[in-house]
Amino acid sequence: MAGKSKSTNKLTHIDPAGRPAMVDVTDKAITARQATAVTNVVFPKAVAKQLIKSDMATKKGAIIDTAIIAGTMAVKRTDELIPFCHALPIDGIKITIDWHDSERLRISCTVKTQHRTGVEMEALMGASIAALTIYDMCKALSHDIEVGPTKLIEKLGGKTGANKVL
């Protein structure tokens, strides 16, 4: 994201006394908001072949389905895990997990709400936890599995109003 978005050089979660504080969104307009985050799970070649051959299942169960459920649960609980995230009504979650190439699963998490603040952290959390779930389900096959990079790729609504691809 470096060089693509303007920085205000102001931390929003610090009060005038320099102490941590949750942002007050009372005066913000309620608008449709959406964010999409992506991450990757990269497998050693032999492990990827084994997973494809097993139809993406291990002794722990169906890898993709379990990761989608875990990512969905993570989105809905983001405010419980990140101290200054607002509890938001989540209107939609879409998690997709597909092979990007022969060794890399790409996870995308899109989250929607109608609220005063965005869902960037929720999208990042959903993608991250889905990836970590895949790692957990496959780690018996190899500890050389890599997760990341994780990044926000799109947000809509809020100050920018229009679609903002990051």
C-alpha positions as CSV (number, residue, x, y, z in Angstrom):
1,M,0.0,0.0,0.0
2,A,3.0,2.3,0.3
3,G,2.7,5.3,-2.0
4,K,-0.9,4.5,-3.0
5,S,-2.9,6.2,-0.3
6,K,-2.6,9.6,1.4
7,S,-1.4,9.7,5.0
8,T,-2.8,12.2,7.4
9,N,0.1,11.6,9.8
10,K,-2.4,11.5,12.6
11,L,-3.1,8.4,14.7
12,T,-6.9,8.2,15.2
13,H,-6.8,6.0,18.3
14,I,-4.8,8.4,20.4
15,D,-6.6,11.1,22.5
16,P,-5.1,14.6,23.0
17,A,-3.3,13.4,26.1
18,G,-1.6,10.7,24.1
19,R,-3.6,7.9,25.6
20,P,-5.4,5.1,23.7
21,A,-9.0,5.9,22.8
22,M,-11.7,4.5,20.6
23,V,-12.7,6.8,17.7
24,D,-16.1,8.5,18.2
25,V,-18.1,7.9,15.1
26,T,-21.3,9.5,16.4
27,D,-21.3,12.3,13.9
28,K,-20.4,10.2,10.8
29,A,-23.0,9.4,8.2
30,I,-24.4,5.9,7.9
31,T,-23.3,4.7,4.5
32,A,-22.9,1.4,2.6
33,R,-19.3,0.2,3.3
34,Q,-17.4,-2.7,1.9
35,A,-13.8,-3.9,2.1
36,T,-11.9,-6.8,0.5
37,A,-8.7,-8.3,1.8
38,V,-6.6,-11.1,0.3
39,T,-3.9,-13.4,1.5
40,N,-2.1,-16.6,0.3
41,V,-1.2,-20.0,1.6
42,V,1.8,-21.4,-0.2
43,F,2.5,-25.1,0.0
44,P,5.6,-27.1,-0.8
45,K,5.0,-28.7,-4.3
46,A,4.6,-32.2,-2.9
47,V,2.1,-31.1,-0.3
48,A,0.0,-29.1,-2.9
49,K,-0.1,-32.2,-5.1
50,Q,-1.2,-34.4,-2.2
51,L,-3.9,-31.9,-1.2
52,I,-5.3,-31.7,-4.8
53,K,-5.2,-35.5,-5.0
54,S,-7.2,-35.8,-1.7
55,D,-9.8,-33.3,-3.0
56,M,-8.6,-30.7,-0.3
57,A,-9.3,-33.0,2.7
58,T,-7.2,-34.1,5.5
59,K,-7.9,-36.3,8.6
60,K,-9.2,-33.1,10.1
61,G,-11.8,-32.7,7.5
62,A,-12.7,-30.6,4.5
63,I,-10.1,-27.8,4.3
64,I,-11.8,-25.2,2.2
65,D,-15.2,-25.5,3.9
66,T,-13.7,-25.3,7.4
67,A,-11.6,-22.3,6.5
68,I,-14.6,-20.4,5.1
69,I,-16.5,-21.1,8.3
70,A,-13.6,-20.0,10.5
71,G,-13.1,-16.9,8.4
72,T,-16.8,-16.0,8.7
73,M,-16.7,-16.5,12.5
74,A,-13.6,-14.3,12.7
75,V,-15.2,-11.4,10.8
76,K,-18.2,-11.5,13.2
77,R,-15.9,-11.4,16.2
78,T,-13.3,-8.8,15.1
79,D,-14.4,-6.3,17.7
80,E,-13.7,-8.8,20.5
81,L,-10.1,-9.3,19.4
82,I,-8.9,-5.9,18.2
83,P,-9.4,-3.4,21.1
84,F,-10.6,-0.3,19.2
85,C,-12.7,-1.9,16.5
86,H,-16.4,-1.0,16.7
87,A,-19.0,-3.7,17.0
88,L,-20.6,-3.6,13.5
89,P,-23.7,-5.1,12.0
90,I,-22.3,-7.4,9.3
91,D,-24.6,-7.4,6.2
92,G,-22.5,-9.7,4.1
93,I,-19.4,-11.9,4.0
94,K,-18.0,-13.6,1.0
95,I,-14.9,-15.7,1.3
96,T,-13.4,-17.4,-1.7
97,I,-10.5,-19.8,-1.7
98,D,-9.0,-20.9,-5.0
99,W,-5.8,-22.2,-6.4
100,H,-3.8,-19.2,-7.7
101,D,-1.2,-21.4,-9.2
102,S,0.0,-25.0,-8.6
103,E,1.3,-24.3,-5.1
104,R,-0.6,-21.2,-3.9
105,L,-4.2,-20.9,-2.5
106,R,-5.5,-17.3,-2.7
107,I,-8.0,-16.3,-0.1
108,S,-10.3,-13.3,-0.6
109,C,-12.6,-12.0,2.0
110,T,-15.2,-9.3,1.2
111,V,-17.3,-7.8,4.0
112,K,-20.3,-5.4,3.8
113,T,-22.1,-3.2,6.3
114,Q,-24.3,-0.1,6.5
115,H,-22.7,1.8,9.3
116,R,-20.6,4.9,10.3
117,T,-17.3,3.1,10.1
118,G,-15.7,0.7,7.7
119,V,-15.0,-3.0,7.6
120,E,-11.4,-3.1,6.7
121,M,-10.3,-4.9,9.9
122,E,-13.1,-7.4,9.5
123,A,-12.0,-8.3,6.0
124,L,-8.4,-8.6,7.0
125,M,-9.4,-10.7,10.0
126,G,-11.5,-13.0,7.9
127,A,-8.8,-13.6,5.3
128,S,-6.2,-14.1,8.0
129,I,-8.1,-16.6,10.1
130,A,-9.2,-18.6,7.0
131,A,-5.5,-18.9,6.0
132,L,-4.4,-19.9,9.5
133,T,-7.2,-22.5,9.6
134,I,-5.8,-24.0,6.4
135,Y,-2.3,-24.0,7.9
136,D,-3.6,-25.7,11.0
137,M,-5.4,-28.4,9.0
138,C,-2.3,-29.1,6.8
139,K,0.6,-28.6,9.2
140,A,0.9,-32.4,9.8
141,L,1.9,-32.6,6.1
142,S,4.6,-29.9,6.4
143,H,5.7,-27.0,8.5
144,D,7.1,-25.3,5.4
145,I,3.7,-23.9,4.5
146,E,3.8,-20.1,4.2
147,V,1.0,-17.6,4.9
148,G,0.8,-14.2,3.4
149,P,1.2,-11.5,2.4
150,T,-2.1,-10.3,3.7
151,K,-3.4,-7.0,2.4
152,L,-6.4,-4.8,1.9
153,I,-7.1,-4.5,-1.8
154,E,-10.3,-2.5,-1.9
155,K,-12.7,-0.4,0.2
156,L,-15.9,1.4,-0.7
157,G,-17.9,4.0,1.3
158,G,-16.9,6.4,4.0
159,K,-14.8,9.5,3.2
160,T,-13.8,8.3,-0.2
161,G,-17.4,7.4,-1.1
162,A,-16.5,5.8,-4.3
163,N,-14.6,2.6,-5.0
164,K,-11.0,2.8,-3.9
165,V,-8.7,0.1,-5.1
166,L,-5.6,0.1,-2.9
